[in-house]
Amino acid sequence: MLRHGASPDLRASVLSAWGRELAEAMVPIERRAPGMAVTGLVSPPLLHRATRSHQFVYVSRRWVRSRILSRAIEEAYRGLVPEKRFPAVVLLLEVEPHAVDVNVHPTKAEVRLSRENEIYQLVFSAVREALGPVASLEARFASPAPGSGPMA
């Protein structure tokens, strides 16, 4: 994702990779704690995909897979997106070098993080906080499914 178009601007990278609709709708996240920080862009709950193909996670500027980060994202969206649907996410986590073990996978794509609980809470709360106003707006303006609602 970040290499796509080699743009230093994250929203421009999303625009280049995924198009205008998604790029304009993405919600910024940012949260800091001692020794760690998370920034990025997340899609509003109404814009979700059938696969995780639009989820990119970077730890200290390295694209990685991390179960704990994936779980934090999934839990932050719980109740906001349908089951088996996935938000678009570009998550940039910066941690102290000693907090990352890259020797979990031969290609170094999967990492193990120390302070997992703190990192989980940081990511979860950053995403949930960013979605709060968006999720409540969507709920207010979403049209009810046919056969539901007060007139059903």
C-alpha positions in Angstrom: 0.0 0.0 0.0 2.6 2.5 1.0 4.7 1.7 -2.0 1.7 2.3 -4.3 2.6 5.5 -6.0 5.4 6.1 -3.5 3.3 8.9 -2.0 4.3 10.2 1.5 0.7 11.2 2.0 -1.4 8.2 3.3 -4.7 9.4 1.8 -3.1 9.9 -1.6 -1.8 6.4 -1.4 -5.3 5.1 -0.6 -6.7 7.2 -3.5 -4.1 5.7 -5.9 -4.7 2.1 -4.7 -8.4 2.0 -3.9 -10.1 5.0 -5.6 -11.7 8.3 -4.7 -14.8 7.0 -2.9 -12.9 5.0 -0.3 -10.1 7.6 0.0 -12.5 10.4 0.7 -14.5 8.3 3.2 -11.5 7.0 5.3 -11.4 8.3 8.8 -8.0 9.2 10.4 -6.9 7.6 13.6 -4.2 8.7 16.0 -3.3 7.7 19.5 -0.1 7.7 21.5 1.1 6.0 24.7 4.5 5.8 26.2 6.8 4.0 23.8 4.2 3.5 21.1 1.9 5.4 18.7 -0.7 4.4 16.1 -1.9 6.4 13.2 -3.6 5.6 9.9 -6.9 5.5 8.1 -10.0 3.3 8.6 -13.1 3.0 6.6 -16.5 4.0 8.0 -18.6 0.9 9.0 -20.8 1.1 5.9 -17.8 0.6 3.6 -16.7 -3.0 4.1 -15.3 -5.8 2.0 -15.8 -9.5 1.7 -12.1 -10.2 2.4 -9.3 -8.6 4.4 -7.6 -7.6 1.1 -8.0 -3.9 2.1 -6.3 -4.3 5.4 -2.7 -3.2 5.6 -0.8 -3.1 8.9 2.7 -1.7 9.3 4.9 -2.0 12.4 7.8 0.4 12.5 7.3 1.0 8.7 7.4 -2.7 7.9 4.3 -4.4 6.4 3.4 -7.3 8.7 0.8 -9.7 9.8 -0.1 -9.7 13.5 -2.9 -11.6 15.1 -3.1 -9.2 18.0 -3.4 -6.1 15.7 -6.0 -7.9 13.5 -8.0 -8.9 16.5 -7.9 -5.3 17.8 -9.3 -4.0 14.5 -11.9 -6.7 14.3 -13.1 -6.1 17.9 -13.2 -2.3 17.3 -15.6 -2.9 14.4 -17.7 -5.6 16.2 -21.4 -4.7 15.9 -20.6 -2.0 13.3 -20.0 -4.2 10.2 -21.9 -7.4 9.3 -20.2 -10.7 10.3 -17.7 -12.0 7.8 -17.2 -8.5 6.3 -14.1 -6.5 6.8 -13.3 -2.8 6.9 -10.5 -1.1 4.9 -7.7 -0.2 7.2 -4.2 1.2 6.8 -2.6 1.0 10.3 0.8 2.4 11.1 2.1 1.3 14.5 5.4 2.7 15.8 7.0 0.9 18.7 10.4 0.8 20.3 12.6 -1.6 18.4 13.0 -4.1 21.3 9.1 -4.5 21.4 9.1 -6.3 18.0 10.2 -9.8 17.3 10.4 -10.3 13.6 11.9 -13.8 13.8 8.5 -15.5 14.0 8.1 -16.2 10.3 10.8 -17.0 7.6 9.9 -13.9 5.5 9.6 -11.8 8.6 6.0 -10.9 7.6 4.5 -12.1 10.9 5.7 -10.4 14.1 5.3 -11.0 17.8 4.9 -7.9 19.9 5.8 -7.5 23.6 3.4 -5.4 25.6 0.6 -7.0 23.5 -2.2 -5.9 25.9 -1.1 -2.3 25.8 -0.7 -2.4 22.0 -4.1 -4.1 21.6 -5.8 -1.4 23.8 -4.0 1.4 21.9 -5.2 0.2 18.5 -8.7 -0.8 19.7 -9.3 2.5 21.4 -7.9 4.6 18.5 -10.1 2.8 15.9 -13.2 2.8 18.1 -12.8 6.5 19.0 -12.4 7.5 15.4 -15.5 5.5 14.4 -17.6 6.8 17.3 -19.0 9.9 15.5 -19.1 8.2 12.1 -20.9 5.1 13.4 -23.6 7.1 15.2 -24.1 9.3 12.1 -24.4 6.2 9.9 -26.9 4.6 12.3 -29.0 7.8 12.2 -29.1 8.0 8.4 -29.1 4.3 7.4 -32.3 3.2 5.9 -33.9 0.3 7.7 -34.1 -3.1 5.9 -37.4 -3.9 4.2 -39.9 -5.3 6.7 -38.2 -3.8 9.7 -38.6 -0.7 11.6 -41.6 0.9 13.3 -43.8 0.6 10.2 -43.3 -3.2 9.8 
